[in-house]
Amino acid sequence: MREKLTLEHEIVLLAERRLPLRVQWWRRRWDRLCLGLLILYAVAVGLVRAYGRAFWYDEIFSLAVVREEHAFGGLWNTLKLCVDSNPPGFHLLQMLFDVRAADEHVALRVAPLLGFALTSVCLFFFVRKRCGAPSALIAALAPFLTQLFTYHAIDARPYSLTCGFLALAMVAWQHSDRTLGAVIFPLSLGAAASMHHYAVFGLGPFLAAEGIRWWHTREIRGRTWMGIALGAVPTIVFWPLLMAYKTLYGAHYFARPNLAALFASYGIYPVLDRSIGALPAVLLALCLIGYLAGSVRRPASVPVEEYAFALCFILLPAAGMIALRLAGGGMLPRY
């Protein structure tokens, strides 16, 4: 069987060598060129929309913190007074892009726009490794069909940045056997936790996937487990800020974790009504459970831990709702 595959591979290579150089170049790079055009479209449309949209209520808090505080000590004290609920990492990043820009409506939305672009790019490379270019382009296009593009890509808040860093962690985790992947993995997890407190829930799918991998192979990847542990460090460091916010607002926070908030969290596709937004997630989860059960019994082209990882990410809003009900936290779809 292996000799047959090798022979077929050689035939394909010989056929490609007979093609004109321009055709060979296009066949090898067409998917990345399409991805580049997709990202250029996102950035161009995002900048135009950012220029023409006024700040809404929460964005005004981002502007106030960025413009008033210029040292970490002052920023920490401001956030401990619950002026804003996001960790210092988000505001420090926004300060880099602000620099007293002529138009703050664009300056404070550049980082979130880049976060959206990073999400799309990382989904492309994550899927391309296992499923090929067409499936990767579909994955890269998927965020364009959600509120992440229609709203949060130009929202001067940390939601698209959190998604971008978690997507980067996915790609790094997929290559964590290499030194570069092992380095980027904890850094991207830590960056996500420095953008939004709830990014710590994103560690769950990585923990579950590595647990499934250990159960399936009896191999412990020490660097990967260490990376997951390091990804929780910002949450530990910023815990006093989160507790201060909970003390002030927790008892009377308007957004409670419940089934309505859960279904709204799944209803992120503008083409679908929120009441049926969870249906695609349920169908995908059932398919993944079937694939996961099958891949445990026999070898598969996609590692069993990646099926488990995708399944856990689909179930993350439900797990988050349960955790937040127990902890007394707030829950909105954008969280």
C-alpha positions as CSV (number, residue, x, y, z in Angstrom):
1,M,0.0,0.0,0.0
2,R,2.8,2.4,0.9
3,E,4.6,1.6,-2.4
4,K,1.4,2.3,-4.3
5,L,1.0,5.7,-2.6
6,T,4.6,6.6,-3.3
7,L,4.2,5.7,-6.9
8,E,1.1,7.9,-7.2
9,H,2.8,10.8,-5.5
10,E,5.7,10.6,-8.0
11,I,3.3,10.6,-10.9
12,V,1.6,13.7,-9.5
13,L,5.0,15.4,-9.1
14,L,6.0,14.5,-12.7
15,A,2.7,15.8,-14.0
16,E,3.2,19.1,-12.1
17,R,6.7,19.6,-13.5
18,R,5.4,19.5,-17.0
19,L,3.0,22.3,-16.3
20,P,4.0,25.9,-17.1
21,L,5.8,27.7,-14.3
22,R,3.0,30.2,-13.9
23,V,0.5,27.4,-13.5
24,Q,2.8,25.6,-11.0
25,W,3.1,28.8,-9.0
26,W,-0.6,29.4,-8.9
27,R,-1.4,25.8,-7.9
28,R,0.9,26.0,-4.9
29,R,-0.2,29.4,-3.7
30,W,-3.8,30.0,-4.8
31,D,-5.2,29.3,-1.3
32,R,-2.9,31.8,0.4
33,L,-3.6,34.4,-2.2
34,C,-7.3,34.0,-1.7
35,L,-6.8,34.2,2.1
36,G,-4.8,37.4,1.5
37,L,-7.6,39.0,-0.5
38,L,-10.1,38.0,2.2
39,I,-8.0,39.7,4.9
40,L,-7.5,42.8,2.7
41,Y,-11.2,43.0,2.3
42,A,-11.8,42.7,6.0
43,V,-9.3,45.4,6.9
44,A,-10.5,47.8,4.2
45,V,-14.2,47.4,5.1
46,G,-13.3,47.6,8.8
47,L,-11.4,50.8,8.6
48,V,-14.2,52.5,6.6
49,R,-16.8,51.4,9.0
50,A,-14.6,52.4,12.0
51,Y,-14.2,55.9,10.7
52,G,-18.0,56.4,10.2
53,R,-19.2,54.9,13.5
54,A,-19.4,56.8,16.8
55,F,-18.3,55.2,20.1
56,W,-21.0,53.4,22.0
57,Y,-21.3,53.2,25.8
58,D,-18.6,50.6,26.6
59,E,-16.1,52.0,24.1
60,I,-16.2,55.3,25.9
61,F,-14.8,53.6,29.0
62,S,-12.0,52.2,26.8
63,L,-11.2,55.7,25.6
64,A,-11.4,57.2,29.1
65,V,-8.9,54.6,30.5
66,V,-6.5,54.9,27.6
67,R,-6.4,58.7,27.6
68,E,-6.2,59.1,31.4
69,E,-3.6,56.5,32.4
70,H,-0.1,56.2,31.0
71,A,1.7,54.1,33.6
72,F,0.9,50.5,34.8
73,G,0.5,51.6,38.4
74,G,-2.1,54.2,37.6
75,L,-3.8,51.8,35.3
76,W,-4.0,49.1,38.0
77,N,-5.5,51.5,40.5
78,T,-8.0,52.8,38.0
79,L,-9.2,49.2,37.2
80,K,-9.3,48.3,40.9
81,L,-11.8,51.1,41.2
82,C,-13.9,49.2,38.6
83,V,-13.8,52.0,36.0
84,D,-13.6,49.2,33.4
85,S,-14.0,45.4,33.7
86,N,-11.2,44.3,31.3
87,P,-7.6,43.3,32.3
88,P,-4.7,45.8,32.0
89,G,-3.3,44.0,29.0
90,F,-6.1,45.2,26.7
91,H,-5.7,48.8,27.8
92,L,-1.9,48.7,27.4
93,L,-2.3,47.4,23.9
94,Q,-4.8,50.1,23.1
95,M,-2.4,52.7,24.3
96,L,0.1,51.6,21.7
97,F,-2.3,52.2,18.9
98,D,-3.8,55.4,20.3
99,V,-0.7,57.7,20.9
100,R,-2.9,60.7,20.8
101,A,-4.1,59.9,17.3
102,A,-6.0,62.5,15.3
103,D,-9.1,60.2,15.0
104,E,-9.6,58.0,18.0
105,H,-12.5,56.2,16.4
106,V,-10.1,54.5,14.0
107,A,-7.0,54.3,16.4
108,L,-8.8,52.4,19.1
109,R,-10.4,50.0,16.6
110,V,-7.3,49.0,14.8
111,A,-6.2,46.4,17.3
112,P,-9.7,44.7,17.4
113,L,-9.7,44.7,13.6
114,L,-6.3,43.0,13.6
115,G,-7.6,40.5,16.1
116,F,-10.4,39.6,13.7
117,A,-7.9,39.2,10.9
118,L,-5.7,37.0,13.1
119,T,-8.7,34.8,13.9
120,S,-9.4,34.2,10.3
121,V,-5.8,33.5,9.4
122,C,-5.3,31.1,12.2
123,L,-8.4,29.1,11.5
124,F,-7.2,28.8,7.9
125,F,-3.9,27.3,8.9
126,F,-5.4,25.1,11.7
127,V,-7.8,23.4,9.3
128,R,-5.4,23.4,6.3
129,K,-3.0,21.1,8.1
130,R,-5.5,18.3,8.3
131,C,-8.2,19.0,5.6
132,G,-6.6,20.8,2.7
133,A,-7.0,24.2,1.1
134,P,-10.7,24.3,0.2
135,S,-11.8,23.4,3.7
136,A,-9.3,25.9,5.2
137,L,-10.7,28.7,3.1
138,I,-14.2,27.8,4.3
139,A,-12.9,28.0,7.9
140,A,-11.3,31.3,7.2
141,L,-14.6,32.6,5.8
142,A,-16.7,31.4,8.7
143,P,-15.9,34.4,11.1
144,F,-17.2,36.7,8.3
145,L,-20.7,35.2,8.8
146,T,-20.8,36.0,12.5
147,Q,-21.1,39.1,14.7
148,L,-17.3,39.0,15.2
149,F,-17.1,40.6,11.7
150,T,-20.3,42.5,11.6
151,Y,-19.8,44.2,14.9
152,H,-16.9,43.2,17.2
153,A,-14.1,43.6,14.5
154,I,-14.5,47.4,14.9
155,D,-15.6,47.4,18.5
156,A,-12.9,49.1,20.8
157,R,-13.3,46.2,23.2
158,P,-11.3,43.0,23.7
159,Y,-13.6,40.4,22.2
160,S,-12.0,40.0,18.7
161,L,-8.5,40.2,20.2
162,T,-9.4,37.4,22.6
163,C,-10.6,35.3,19.8
164,G,-7.5,36.1,17.7
165,F,-5.1,35.1,20.5
166,L,-7.0,31.9,21.2
167,A,-7.0,31.0,17.5
168,L,-3.2,31.6,17.5
169,A,-2.9,29.3,20.5
170,M,-4.8,26.6,18.5
171,V,-2.3,26.7,15.7
172,A,0.6,26.7,18.2
173,W,-0.9,23.8,20.0
174,Q,-1.2,21.9,16.8
175,H,2.6,22.4,16.3
176,S,3.6,22.2,20.0
177,D,6.1,19.4,19.2
178,R,8.2,22.1,17.6
179,T,10.1,24.6,19.6
180,L,8.4,27.6,18.0
181,G,5.0,26.2,18.7
182,A,5.9,25.4,22.3
183,V,7.0,29.0,22.8
184,I,4.0,30.7,21.1
185,F,1.4,28.5,22.8
186,P,1.7,29.8,26.3
187,L,2.4,33.4,25.1
188,S,-0.8,33.4,23.0
189,L,-2.9,31.9,25.9
190,G,-1.5,34.5,28.3
191,A,-2.2,37.2,25.8
192,A,-5.8,36.1,25.5
193,A,-6.2,36.0,29.3
194,S,-4.7,39.5,29.4
195,M,-7.4,40.8,27.0
196,H,-10.5,39.4,28.8
197,H,-10.9,37.6,32.1
198,Y,-13.2,34.9,30.7
199,A,-10.5,33.8,28.3
200,V,-9.4,31.4,31.0
201,F,-12.3,29.2,30.0
202,G,-10.5,28.7,26.7
203,L,-8.0,26.6,28.6
204,G,-10.6,23.9,29.0
205,P,-10.6,22.5,25.5
206,F,-6.8,22.3,25.5
207,L,-6.9,20.5,28.8
208,A,-9.5,18.0,27.6
209,A,-7.7,17.5,24.3
210,E,-4.4,16.8,26.0
211,G,-6.1,14.4,28.4
212,I,-7.7,12.5,25.5
213,R,-4.3,12.4,23.8
214,W,-2.7,11.0,26.9
215,W,-5.4,8.4,27.3
216,H,-5.1,7.4,23.6
217,T,-1.3,7.3,23.4
218,R,-0.1,7.2,27.0
219,E,2.3,10.0,26.1
220,I,2.6,13.1,28.2
221,R,3.7,16.2,26.3
222,G,5.4,18.1,29.2
223,R,5.9,21.4,27.3
224,T,2.3,21.5,26.2
225,W,1.0,20.9,29.8
226,M,3.4,23.6,31.0
227,G,2.1,25.9,28.4
228,I,-1.5,25.4,29.6
229,A,-0.4,26.1,33.1
230,L,1.5,29.3,32.1
231,G,-1.6,30.4,30.2
232,A,-3.4,30.7,33.5
233,V,-0.8,33.0,35.1
234,P,-2.5,36.3,33.9
235,T,-5.8,35.2,35.5
236,I,-4.0,34.6,38.8
237,V,-2.2,38.0,38.6
238,F,-5.4,39.9,37.7
239,W,-7.6,38.0,40.1
240,P,-7.8,41.0,42.6
241,L,-9.2,43.2,39.8
242,L,-11.9,40.6,38.9
243,M,-12.8,40.2,42.6
244,A,-13.1,43.9,43.0
245,Y,-15.4,44.1,40.1
246,K,-17.5,41.2,41.4
247,T,-17.7,42.8,44.9
248,L,-19.0,46.1,43.4
249,Y,-21.4,44.8,40.7
250,G,-21.8,41.1,41.3
251,A,-25.0,41.2,43.4
252,H,-26.8,43.5,40.9
253,Y,-25.3,42.7,37.6
254,F,-27.9,42.9,34.9
255,A,-26.7,39.9,32.7
256,R,-27.3,36.6,34.5
257,P,-26.1,33.3,33.2
258,N,-29.3,31.4,32.1
259,L,-30.6,29.5,29.1
260,A,-31.6,32.6,27.3
261,A,-28.1,33.9,27.5
262,L,-26.8,30.5,26.4
263,F,-29.0,30.4,23.3
264,A,-28.1,34.0,22.5
265,S,-24.4,33.1,22.7
266,Y,-24.9,30.4,20.0
267,G,-27.0,32.7,17.9
268,I,-24.0,34.7,16.5
269,Y,-24.9,34.1,12.9
270,P,-26.9,37.1,11.5
271,V,-28.6,34.8,8.9
272,L,-30.1,32.7,11.7
273,D,-32.7,33.6,14.3
274,R,-31.3,33.4,17.8
275,S,-34.0,30.9,18.8
276,I,-32.4,28.3,16.4
277,G,-28.8,29.6,16.7
278,A,-27.9,26.6,18.8
279,L,-29.1,24.1,16.2
280,P,-25.9,24.2,14.0
281,A,-23.8,23.8,17.2
282,V,-25.8,20.7,18.3
283,L,-25.5,19.1,14.8
284,L,-21.8,19.7,14.7
285,A,-21.4,18.4,18.2
286,L,-23.2,15.2,17.3
287,C,-21.0,14.7,14.2
288,L,-17.9,15.3,16.2
289,I,-19.0,12.8,18.8
290,G,-19.5,10.2,16.0
291,Y,-16.1,11.0,14.5
292,L,-14.5,10.9,18.0
293,A,-16.0,7.5,18.7
294,G,-14.8,6.1,15.4
295,S,-11.3,7.5,15.6
296,V,-10.8,5.9,19.0
297,R,-11.5,2.5,17.5
298,R,-9.4,2.9,14.3
299,P,-6.7,5.2,13.0
300,A,-7.9,8.5,11.5
301,S,-6.3,11.2,9.3
302,V,-7.2,13.7,12.0
303,P,-5.8,13.0,15.5
304,V,-8.4,12.0,18.1
305,E,-7.4,14.9,20.3
306,E,-8.3,17.5,17.7
307,Y,-11.8,16.0,17.4
308,A,-12.1,16.3,21.2
309,F,-10.7,19.9,21.1
310,A,-13.3,21.0,18.5
311,L,-16.1,19.4,20.4
312,C,-15.1,21.1,23.7
313,F,-14.9,24.5,22.0
314,I,-18.5,24.0,20.7
315,L,-19.6,23.1,24.2
316,L,-17.7,26.0,25.8
317,P,-20.6,28.4,26.1
318,A,-22.7,25.8,28.0
319,A,-19.8,24.9,30.3
320,G,-19.2,28.6,30.8
321,M,-22.8,29.2,31.8
322,I,-22.7,26.4,34.4
323,A,-19.4,27.8,35.8
324,L,-20.7,31.3,35.9
325,R,-23.9,30.3,37.7
326,L,-21.8,28.6,40.3
327,A,-19.4,31.5,40.6
328,G,-21.9,34.3,40.5
329,G,-20.6,35.9,37.3
330,G,-22.3,37.7,34.5
331,M,-22.9,36.4,31.0
332,L,-23.6,38.2,27.7
333,P,-23.3,36.7,24.2
334,R,-20.2,38.7,23.5
335,Y,-18.5,37.3,26.6
